[in-house]
C-alpha cells in the first residue's frame, strides 16, 4: 500500500500527500471504542452459535444484545 501511495503521489513529500496509510492495531478500543462492543457481540455469537440456525436469528441476537450494551 505504501509503495502504491508513493507511486500515486510522485515526488511530493509524505507530509504533502493527500491520502496516507496508517496502520492501526488489530484491537485498539482506545482508538475506536466500538471495537469493545463488537468483541462482546462476537463472543456472544460464539457462545450461542447453536441457536443461530439462520441469519434472521443471528441478526435478532445482535439486536437484543446491542440494546443491552447501549442501555
Buried (B, 14 or more C-beta within 10 A) or exposed (E): EEEEBEEEBEEEEEEEBEEEEEEEEEEEEEEEEEBEBEEBBEEBBEEEEEEBEEEEEBEEBBEEBBEEEEE
